[in-house]
Amino acid sequence: MGVFVLLPLVLPLTAWPIARLAERHLHPRTATRLLTGVAAVMAVCSTVCLGLVMVVGTAQLPGNPLPDGWSDPEVRAAVPYDEVVGKAAIPALCAVVVACGRTLWRHGRLRRRAHRALAGLPGTGVAVLPDEAPYAYALPGGRRGRVVVTTGLLHCLEPAERRALFAHERAHLAARHHRFLLAVHLAARANPFLRPLRTAVSYTAERWADEEAARTVGSRRTVAGAIGKAALVSRGAPVARPDGFATLAGFAAPAPGPVPRRVAALLGPAPAVRRWPSLFTSVGLAAWCAAAGTAASAMSSANAAVTMVLILHAATPL
């Protein structure tokens, strides 16, 4: 097994180029699915790696609860630098479990709080809050989810721009963007090297909803104008929307970085829909590099898991 057990911890670095290039060269739908899949697989593999290394570290602790055979020299030899890496993996894996658990708990708490806040409103697909703060978000849950918007934001938009707002938020709900965002948030908690993918998916999910809204409304310029106007009126306003869902950053909250890029993309031609980019392009090369890194991470963690199971089984007395 050797040093290969540690590869899943650093292989997420191979996905950094595609995280940046996918935002500009891939269709937002393709980019969101690709980056989320890569992040999820690599996060699972790195967590498995930590778990395997932790077994070796725990077996060396005095009074450990594991079988005595698991501290056998043959078991320790399966992991390089077992004395340092094995013990360091214990707090690292505990930190991953705590961080992911906290993220899931916070996500569920915010969803429950948001649904309770809407309990007194009619059970329609759109909930209008009497609030002067301009924000909007897509609230998943229930049978179909709901679009939540404040009167403060509606008063700032023209009728066509309101249709763009609702189309955007409904696109979030229809495509289940909250699941993509939750997956990449958990992946970033499991391995900090995956944070660029989390940032990229947060942007591509918004762009995906932008394109769906432009197709529904029939005017890319209208959607771009609505995003820009909402960003201007939201600047300096308190953000009352719940985070953790697939929310409309341009309409719901000020986002100086992504908003101009989204507006510029909408003012240009619609992105081409391609399942997989050509290898003879920069984005294609980066995509294949990320795919190779993901495959290597999966094979490395699977090989390490099988090898460790066989070694522990042989070292455990019957």
Residue pairs with C-beta under 8 A, 6 or more apart in sequence:
1 78
1 79
1 303
1 304
1 307
1 308
2 78
2 80
3 80
4 300
4 303
4 304
5 49
5 52
5 53
5 78
5 79
5 80
5 300
5 301
5 304
5 308
6 49
6 53
6 80
6 85
7 49
7 296
7 297
7 300
8 42
8 45
8 46
8 48
8 49
8 297
8 300
8 301
9 46
9 49
9 50
9 191
9 193
10 193
11 42
11 45
11 293
11 294
11 296
11 297
11 300
12 39
12 42
12 46
12 191
12 193
12 194
12 197
12 293
12 297
13 193
13 293
14 289
14 290
14 292
14 293
14 294
15 35
15 38
15 39
15 42
15 194
15 196
15 197
15 289
15 290
15 293
15 294
16 193
16 196
17 286
17 289
17 290
18 34
18 35
18 38
18 283
18 286
18 287
18 289
18 290
19 35
19 196
19 197
19 199
19 200
20 196
20 200
21 282
21 283
21 286
22 30
22 31
22 34
22 35
22 200
22 204
22 283
22 286
22 287
23 31
23 200
23 203
23 204
23 207
24 283
25 277
25 281
25 282
25 283
26 34
26 204
26 271
26 274
26 277
26 283
26 287
27 211
27 271
27 272
27 273
27 274
28 204
28 205
28 206
28 207
28 208
28 210
28 211
28 271
29 175
29 208
29 211
29 273
30 273
30 274
30 275
31 200
31 201
31 204
31 207
32 177
32 180
32 201
32 204
32 205
32 208
33 180
34 287
34 290
35 184
35 197
35 200
35 201
35 204
36 180
36 183
36 184
36 197
36 201
37 294
38 197
38 290
38 291
38 293
38 294
39 183
39 184
39 187
39 188
39 194
39 197
39 198
39 201
40 183
40 184
40 187
41 294
41 297
41 298
42 187
42 191
42 194
42 293
42 294
42 297
43 186
43 187
43 188
43 190
43 191
43 194
44 190
44 301
45 297
45 298
45 300
45 301
46 190
46 191
46 297
46 301
47 93
47 96
47 190
47 191
48 301
48 304
48 305
49 300
49 301
49 304
50 89
50 92
50 93
50 96
51 93
52 79
52 304
52 305
52 308
53 79
53 85
53 86
53 89
54 86
54 89
54 90
54 92
54 93
55 66
55 70
55 75
55 308
55 312
56 75
56 76
56 78
56 79
56 82
56 85
56 86
56 89
57 82
57 85
57 86
57 87
57 88
57 89
57 90
58 64
58 65
58 66
58 86
58 90
59 66
59 70
59 71
59 75
59 76
59 86
60 71
60 76
60 82
60 83
60 86
60 87
61 87
64 71
67 315
67 316
67 317
68 317
69 75
69 312
69 315
69 316
69 317
70 312
70 315
70 316
72 315
74 311
74 314
74 315
75 311
75 312
75 315
76 82
76 83
76 86
78 307
78 308
78 311
79 85
79 86
96 189
96 190
99 189
99 190
100 186
100 189
100 190
103 182
103 185
103 186
103 189
104 186
106 244
107 182
107 244
110 242
110 243
110 244
110 245
111 139
111 140
111 141
111 242
111 244
111 245
113 242
114 139
114 148
114 242
115 139
115 141
115 142
118 127
118 139
118 146
118 148
121 127
121 128
124 146
125 144
125 145
125 146
125 147
125 170
126 146
126 147
126 148
126 149
126 166
127 139
127 146
127 147
127 148
127 149
128 149
128 150
128 151
128 154
129 148
129 149
129 150
129 151
130 150
130 151
131 150
131 151
131 152
131 240
132 150
132 151
132 152
133 150
133 152
133 237
133 238
133 239
133 240
134 150
134 152
134 153
134 156
134 230
134 233
134 234
134 237
135 149
135 150
135 152
135 153
135 234
135 237
135 239
135 240
135 241
135 251
135 252
135 253
136 147
136 148
136 149
136 150
136 153
136 165
136 169
136 230
136 241
136 247
136 248
136 251
136 252
137 147
137 148
137 169
137 241
137 242
137 245
137 247
137 248
137 252
138 145
138 146
138 147
138 148
138 169
138 170
138 172
138 173
138 177
138 178
138 245
138 246
138 247
138 248
139 145
139 146
139 147
139 148
139 242
139 245
140 173
140 176
140 178
140 245
140 246
144 173
145 173
147 166
147 169
147 170
147 173
148 241
149 165
149 166
149 169
150 240
152 233
152 237
153 165
153 230
153 233
153 234
153 251
154 162
156 229
156 230
156 233
157 165
157 226
157 229
157 230
160 217
160 219
160 222
160 226
161 222
161 225
161 226
161 229
162 226
163 216
163 217
163 222
164 213
164 214
164 217
164 222
164 223
164 226
165 213
165 226
165 230
165 248
165 251
167 212
167 213
167 216
167 217
167 223
168 209
168 210
168 212
168 213
168 223
168 248
168 251
169 209
169 248
169 251
170 216
171 177
171 208
171 209
171 212
171 213
171 216
172 178
172 205
172 209
172 245
172 246
172 247
172 248
173 246
174 212
175 208
175 209
175 212
175 246
176 246
177 205
177 208
177 209
177 246
178 244
178 245
178 246
180 201
180 205
180 246
181 201
181 202
181 205
181 244
181 245
181 246
182 244
184 194
184 197
184 198
184 201
184 202
185 198
185 244
187 194
187 197
187 198
188 194
188 195
188 197
188 198
202 249
203 258
203 261
203 262
205 246
206 248
206 249
206 250
206 258
206 262
207 262
207 265
209 246
209 248
210 223
210 227
210 262
210 265
210 266
211 270
211 271
213 223
214 220
214 222
214 223
214 266
214 270
217 223
220 266
220 267
220 270
221 266
221 267
223 266
224 262
224 263
224 266
224 267
226 251
227 250
227 251
227 259
227 262
227 263
227 266
228 250
228 259
228 263
230 250
230 251
230 252
231 250
231 254
231 255
231 256
231 259
234 251
234 252
234 253
234 254
235 254
236 254
237 254
239 252
239 253
239 254
241 247
241 252
241 253
247 253
249 255
249 258
249 259
250 258
250 259
250 262
265 271
276 284
276 287
277 283
277 284
277 287
278 284
279 285
279 288
